[in-house]
């Protein structure tokens, strides 16, 4: 976290490296969370986002000139996600898979949030096979004191089968998103999910260049073609288009 802030304190691309390292780590985990919400037909409560740099529609070195606060900081979701034209847009489900509903991260802490929902939450413990108790994914998971173990990196149909035993639960709480989702069993479902996630990243602004904005990319860690047709083998902060 300490390396997620400004690197050079200048309005240049090198100053953004720590920020994008920090945000990209969270995007990868959020991608897993959206995949899980998709296959389980659930509404996702977004996590808080930590940003290493503030966003402002003019060049800056981390914070808006004249403002002072500690970096990194918990930033608004729309600093990272395109809520209007990405998450909030109604996409063709035949091309982009099912619509994904979400709530902001303070949703379950609201005073009107039903107490019985919180008290009946099921904790999903993502575990590693061969390390401690971590049952095989060959049957619905056994609920033990409000928790179920889920072997890491399972395919979507395996996850659905294991968690079918808690489909009645109003709230599922995963202990981690790392390894919580392997991939879609059906390649066509992956393709649709890829297309949808390709449109969900917002934009960071700005270094002192033309253009100076840099788009977030949910697929930064794998070779891919982004929503602008740019081909990436290894993603790096790049202004434009």
C-alpha positions in Angstrom: 0.0 0.0 0.0 2.9 2.4 0.8 4.2 2.1 -2.7 0.8 2.9 -4.3 1.2 6.7 -4.2 3.2 9.1 -6.4 6.5 7.8 -7.6 8.2 11.0 -8.9 5.9 13.7 -7.7 5.9 15.0 -11.2 3.1 15.2 -13.8 4.7 12.3 -15.8 3.8 8.7 -16.7 6.4 7.3 -14.2 4.5 9.0 -11.4 1.4 6.8 -12.1 3.1 3.4 -11.9 2.5 2.8 -8.2 -1.1 3.9 -8.5 -1.8 1.5 -11.4 -0.1 -1.4 -9.6 -2.4 -0.8 -6.7 -5.6 -0.4 -8.6 -4.8 -3.3 -11.1 -4.4 -5.7 -8.2 -7.9 -4.7 -7.0 -9.3 -4.9 -10.6 -8.2 -8.5 -10.9 -9.9 -9.4 -7.6 -13.0 -7.5 -8.6 -13.1 -9.4 -11.9 -13.3 -12.6 -9.9 -16.1 -11.1 -7.8 -18.1 -10.1 -10.9 -17.6 -13.6 -12.4 -18.9 -15.2 -9.2 -21.9 -12.8 -9.0 -22.7 -13.7 -12.6 -22.6 -17.5 -12.3 -24.4 -17.4 -8.9 -27.0 -14.9 -10.1 -26.3 -12.5 -7.2 -25.9 -8.8 -6.6 -22.3 -7.8 -5.9 -21.5 -5.5 -3.0 -18.5 -3.6 -4.3 -15.4 -3.4 -2.1 -13.9 -0.1 -1.2 -11.3 1.1 -3.8 -7.9 2.3 -2.8 -6.4 4.8 -5.2 -2.8 5.9 -5.1 -3.5 9.2 -7.0 -6.6 11.4 -7.0 -8.4 12.1 -10.3 -8.8 15.6 -11.7 -9.5 16.8 -15.2 -6.2 18.6 -15.6 -2.5 17.6 -15.1 -1.5 17.0 -11.5 1.1 15.0 -9.5 -1.3 13.1 -7.2 -3.6 15.5 -5.6 -5.6 18.5 -6.9 -3.4 21.6 -6.5 -4.2 23.3 -3.3 -5.6 20.2 -1.6 -3.8 18.1 1.0 -4.6 14.6 2.2 -2.8 11.3 2.7 -2.3 9.0 -0.3 -3.3 6.3 -1.0 -7.0 6.9 -0.1 -10.4 5.2 -0.5 -11.7 6.8 -3.7 -15.2 6.9 -5.1 -16.2 3.9 -7.3 -16.6 6.1 -10.4 -12.9 7.0 -10.2 -12.2 3.4 -11.3 -15.5 2.0 -12.8 -17.5 3.5 -15.6 -20.8 3.5 -13.8 -22.8 5.3 -16.5 -21.7 3.7 -19.8 -20.3 0.5 -18.4 -22.1 -1.0 -15.4 -25.2 1.1 -15.8 -25.6 0.5 -19.5 -28.0 -2.2 -20.7 -25.8 -4.4 -22.9 -27.1 -7.1 -25.3 -27.0 -10.2 -23.2 -26.6 -12.4 -26.2 -23.2 -10.7 -26.8 -22.2 -9.7 -23.2 -23.8 -12.2 -20.9 -26.3 -11.4 -18.1 -26.7 -7.9 -16.6 -24.6 -7.4 -13.4 -26.3 -5.7 -10.5 -24.2 -4.1 -7.8 -24.3 -2.0 -4.6 -21.8 0.4 -3.2 -19.4 -0.9 -0.4 -21.2 0.7 2.5 -24.5 -1.0 1.6 -24.4 -3.7 4.3 -23.3 -1.2 6.9 -26.4 1.0 6.4 -28.7 1.3 9.4 -31.6 0.0 7.3 -29.8 -3.1 6.2 -31.7 -6.1 7.7 -29.9 -7.4 10.8 -31.1 -11.0 10.1 -29.3 -10.8 6.7 -26.0 -10.0 8.5 -26.6 -12.6 11.2 -27.4 -15.3 8.6 -24.5 -14.6 6.3 -22.6 -17.6 5.0 -18.8 -17.3 5.0 -17.1 -18.8 1.9 -13.6 -19.9 2.8 -11.4 -20.3 -0.3 -8.9 -23.0 0.4 -5.9 -24.7 -1.2 -6.1 -28.4 -1.9 -3.6 -30.3 0.2 -3.3 -27.6 2.8 -5.5 -28.2 5.8 -9.2 -28.9 5.4 -10.2 -28.4 1.8 -12.7 -30.9 0.4 -12.9 -31.9 -3.2 -15.4 -30.2 -5.4 -17.5 -33.3 -6.1 -20.5 -32.5 -4.0 -22.5 -29.6 -2.5 -20.5 -28.0 0.2 -21.2 -28.9 3.8 -22.4 -25.9 5.9 -20.5 -25.9 9.2 -21.2 -23.0 11.7 -22.1 -20.6 8.9 -19.2 -21.4 6.6 -18.5 -23.5 3.5 -15.1 -24.3 2.1 -14.5 -23.7 -1.6 -11.4 -25.1 -3.3 -9.5 -22.5 -5.2 -9.4 -22.0 -9.0 -12.5 -24.1 -9.7 -14.4 -23.8 -13.0 -17.8 -22.1 -12.9 -20.0 -25.3 -12.9 -18.0 -26.7 -10.1 -18.4 -23.5 -8.0 -22.1 -23.5 -8.7 -22.4 -27.2 -7.5 -20.3 -26.6 -4.3 -22.3 -23.5 -3.4 -25.7 -24.9 -4.3 -26.0 -25.8 -0.6 -26.1 -22.1 0.3 -28.2 -20.9 -2.6 -30.9 -19.9 0.0 -28.6 -17.6 1.9 -29.2 -13.9 1.5 -25.6 -12.9 1.9 -22.4 -14.7 1.0 -19.1 -13.3 2.3 -15.9 -14.6 0.7 -12.7 -14.5 2.8 -10.7 -13.6 -0.4 -11.1 -13.2 -4.1 -7.7 -14.5 -4.8 -8.3 -17.9 -6.5 -12.0 -17.7 -5.8 -12.8 -18.2 -9.5 -10.9 -20.3 -12.0 -12.7 -19.8 -15.3 -16.0 -20.4 -17.1 -16.7 -24.0 -17.9 -18.3 -22.9 -21.2 -15.9 -20.9 -23.5 -18.9 -19.0 -24.9 -19.7 -17.7 -21.4 -16.1 -16.5 -20.9 -16.3 -14.7 -24.2 -19.4 -12.8 -23.2 -18.0 -12.0 -19.8 -14.8 -10.8 -21.4 -16.8 -8.4 -23.7 -18.8 -7.0 -20.8 -15.8 -6.5 -18.5 -13.9 -4.8 -21.3 -16.3 -1.9 -21.0 -16.3 -1.4 -17.2 -13.1 0.4 -16.6 -13.1 4.2 -16.2 -10.3 6.6 -16.8 -7.6 8.2 -14.7 -6.6 11.8 -15.4 -4.1 13.3 -16.0 -0.4 13.6 -16.7 1.0 16.6 -18.4 0.7 15.3 -22.0 -1.8 15.3 -24.9 -3.6 13.1 -24.3 -3.0 12.8 -20.6 -5.6 10.4 -19.5 -5.1 6.6 -19.0 -7.8 4.0 -19.2 -8.2 1.3 -16.6 -8.2 -2.2 -18.0 -9.8 -5.2 -16.3 -7.8 -7.6 -18.4 -4.4 -6.0 -17.7 -2.8 -9.3 -16.6 -3.5 -11.4 -19.7 -2.8 -10.8 -23.5 -5.9 -9.3 -25.0 -7.4 -6.7 -27.3 -8.9 -3.8 -25.4 -12.2 -1.9 -26.1 -10.2 0.5 -28.4 -8.8 -2.3 -30.5 -5.3 -2.0 -28.9 -3.5 -5.3 -28.6 -1.6 -6.0 -25.3 0.9 -8.6 -24.5 2.0 -6.8 -21.3 -0.2 -4.0 -20.1 1.4 -0.7 -19.0 0.1 2.8 -18.3 -0.4 4.4 -21.7 -2.1 7.7 -22.4 -5.1 7.9 -24.7 -6.8 7.3 -27.0 
